[in-house]
Amino acid sequence: MVYIAAEKREGVWKPGEYLADNPISFPFLLDEDRSVTKAYGLYHRIGTDAINIAHPATLVLNEQGVIQFIYRGMDQHDRIPVAAIMEVVKKSTK
């Protein structure tokens, strides 16, 4: 598992400071120039709940790095349930 945030290290939410205070057990990457966000069609330039960030998304890739599944949230509160992600992972490993 990898978490990617479309934010600058010293951006509004200060992810560098947050991670220093709240360590996690998986990689946390920052897409500071939004290149990854744009490459996957997740860039959210402007909306009622967001400016210049990413739509929340969950991607499942296989061992070769090929996308098997993508869920793109419509707004900053739209997330896929963990149980649904686990079903996708189970199906993709068969």
Stockholm file with secondary structure:
# STOCKHOLM 1.0

chainA/1-94         MVYIAAEKREGVWKPGEYLADNPISFPFLLDEDRSVTKAYGLYHRIGTDAINIAHPATLVLNEQGVIQFIYRGMDQHDRIPVAAIMEVVKKSTK
#=GR chainA/1-94 SS CCEEECSCTTSTTCHHHHHHHSCCSSCEEECTTCHHHHHTTCEEEECSSCEEEECCEEEEECTTSCEEEEEECSSTTCCCCHHHHHHHHHHHTC
#=GC SS_cons        CCEEECSCTTSTTCHHHHHHHSCCSSCEEECTTCHHHHHTTCEEEECSSCEEEECCEEEEECTTSCEEEEEECSSTTCCCCHHHHHHHHHHHTC
//
